[in-house]
Amino acid sequence: MAPTEIPPPLPGKKRRIGVMTSGGDAPGMNGAVRAVVRMSIAQNCEAYVILEGYEGLVQGGDMIKEMGWEDVRGFLSEGGTLIGTARCKSFMERPGRLAAAKNMVLKGIDALIICGGDGSLTGADKFRGEWPGLVAELVEKGELTAEQVEPFKHLNIVGLVGSIDNDLSMTDATIGCYSSLGRICESVDYIDATAFSHQRAFVIEVMGRHCGWLALMAGVSTGADFVFIPENPPSDDWEKEMCHIIKQHRDMGKRKTIVIVAEGAIDRNLNKITPSMVKDLLTNQLGLDTRITTLGHVQRGGTACAYDRMLSTLQGAEAVKAVLEATPETPSPVICMIENKIVRRPLLEAVKQTHEVAEAIGAKDFDRAMSLRDAEFAEYYQAYNITTSSDQPKLRLPENQRIRVGIIHVGAPAGGMNAATRAAVAYCLARGHTPVAIHNGFPGLQRHHDEGAIKEISWLDAESWASKGGSEIGTNRGLPSTDLETTAMCFAKYNIQALFLVGGFEAFTAVSELRKAREHYNSFKIPMVILPATVSNNVPGTEYSIGSDTCLNSLIQYCDACRQSASASRRRVFIIETQGGASGYIASIAGLSIGALAVYTPEEGINIKMLDRDIDHLRETFARDKGQGRAGKIILRNEKASKTYTTEIIANMIREEAKGRFEARVGVPGHFQQGTTPSPMDRVRATRFGVKSLQHIEQFIGKSKDEIAADPMSAAVIGIKGAKVLFSPMEQVESKETDWKDRRPKDEFWMDLKSIINTLSGRPQAPKGE
Ligand code: ATP
């Protein structure tokens, strides 16, 4: 996500950039509009919004409106789209597009950023292709003069994908999809409680006509018993297969049944599979008390989750850069996200590939339909299947290849720890391995005489853990080094043949200790994988730790509440202290997601000049605010940003300097940041990475202890690095990538984002050399 160099605007001319939202609304669209408007202004351009999608472009006049910096204040925390969206029939026809072209020239706009679904983006590219012809026709008809159109020879189009379905190919996530998934999971969690109480079955229909992303991810996140998606319909005798799996779950002691059906669910002959068909089967074949819930437009609504706010902000900023860098020859780009990397892809190709999915489904070529979705989708599908049913004889390994896998949580609890453990347990059982819980971390292991300290986990034990917060097997910060002797003895005594660790920097330290102690203790010569899980996101070897997304969601909820209170009482700034240890990740990304006025991190520290500038900025911002509302301001300060300038001291300084013109309050969310229910992103990634970790461990089956110890990949950390998910050898990560003193990675990817955070909040920059 390194910022690219932006060429300066043409001398004497300010570019005018238009932004619109089109198609179905999606949470996060407002964040994109805010970012485009502010980034355009910051780049010395003029920003315009087009109201009501293409309708505004066709009608022109007041529907195309210049926006100032302050006009988008508060946009990040609003749901839907504040500039309106519509389905516009007239833009589908050339005369509509001709009117749109005329209005754009009259307003002096030659670049358009469209946030919408594949239909909106197809329309945009068509408009661009026709542009020279449209402009020539306007001159021919005498509606515009040659002079008027002269500066508008080319139209620049940049697409942002705003769609809850996550149906566009070439991107892992569309703006709105994780908010929508959050809404679905919240609803399923509620239904789950009722289903459990009454031992009922629920069939839940979710959105997605040609795309099963929401249904599949909801299935992974909630541990649903069966999922129907359009890309990969179930086998021909799906009725029997579904009933068999559900009966088996019930026989094993499960009290409830959840089946998720995508709107576009079909069988392999393209016949629709409806929730009522599923309900009839569950009622008649299995005798289950079954209800149907159609979630409908609830899935679209509400404010955006932290990820969508971040995604829309970064993509909006990138879209402005793409406009400024475009040449007449550059194909129209769409801004995409691959794992953790913002990338540009050719818009037409992405749309074409998206349409091919529907075509492949129509032609019953389901393998192709699956392959046209990104690789991540297929991995989730596989993870879902493996973790849903333990009775999969085809997956079972021969007896001599089965091992006992120790599972341990280390450090503070983080959202997704239980989902990762559930996935590991289910994977082990499907393959014939024995999953063994080491309760309460390494101190728990070292107290192995305690009853239940080390215990095999059954499928039913872990089955309901997908959505649970905290740590079901117990976690502890203690390290193996407290008592290496006993730790090694326990590994041997309980025949731990592989270790799967879930935790933060302590878990990372624990693996480092175990790896180094291999020369003295044979029982540590086993494959070990750590799945980073911590709200601080400070584990080297990955750009993302599970739990950090849950934390960000809790934090923005807290900040939204503070801002609302501050707006209501007017002219108030909240200084909010975040967790994160010596890493400013949480503070910075929360700052990006809520539009904080300033973010103080340990990496940068705090100094008096910085505070002076920020207080001046506050004064100016409050002076400019003429009571149009949304006046609450937030400053985020990481708990370790400075020993001297504590949160309280900063608030006092601001109060003193404000001289009664505004006031300052302190907010310390503390452990609230660990969240309650894990976010869907943490749950699905925990599941996917949990399965991948066990697959990695399996590569060492059959190898001798010395062979294992000699292989650097036998002690590894799984993580996201840029656009890839990969395993990194501990040996390399701990020696080259770790800042041991500050307990964080040496190279923190998000530092590149700081300039965007500051630009979009209008924060004054430090003069060079300060
Ligand atoms: P969603 O994913 O929510 O359906 P979408 O962008 O795909 O979003 P559409 O209704 O397909 O939604 O398109 C929105 C608008 O984009 C249409 O009402 C129309 O104005 C314009 N549009 C769509 N397809 C085309 C096209 N082929 N040519 C011109 N304009 C189009």
Boltz pocket constraint, residues with backbone or C-beta under 6 A from the ligand:
constraints:
  - pocket:
      binder: B
      contacts: [[A, 22], [A, 23], [A, 24], [A, 25], [A, 54], [A, 86], [A, 87], [A, 88], [A, 89], [A, 91], [A, 92], [A, 93], [A, 116], [A, 117], [A, 118], [A, 119], [A, 120], [A, 121], [A, 122], [A, 123], [A, 124], [A, 126], [A, 162], [A, 163]]
      max_distance: 6.0
